[in-house]
Amino acid sequence: MNNKICFVIMGYGKKTEPTLGKTFDLDVQTSVRLSKLIPDQFVKISESGISDPASIAQLRAAGFKGFLIGETFMKTDDPGKACKEFIEKLK
């Protein structure tokens, strides 16, 4: 069995956190830039800032194998349907 260590990057860009009155960044380009610093023996996973299939394509091109997408689906009336449509666009 081939064990690999995962390396997770949070993609920070610019987003307002209303409950705290602060901003933080969400941008997949942060993941793309940092991916060059991660050795190939690590599995690259990107979290945050992923809102469309084009972002997944960019991240895959940068060597990412895993993606955490949450808010994009949870802010819809039907998260399951939104997820299914998102996956269909990846094909």
Summary of the structure (lengths in Angstrom):
residues: 91
radius of gyration: 14.4
end to end distance: 29.3
largest distance: 47.4
contacts: 226
relative contact order: 0.18
helix: 36%
strand: 27%
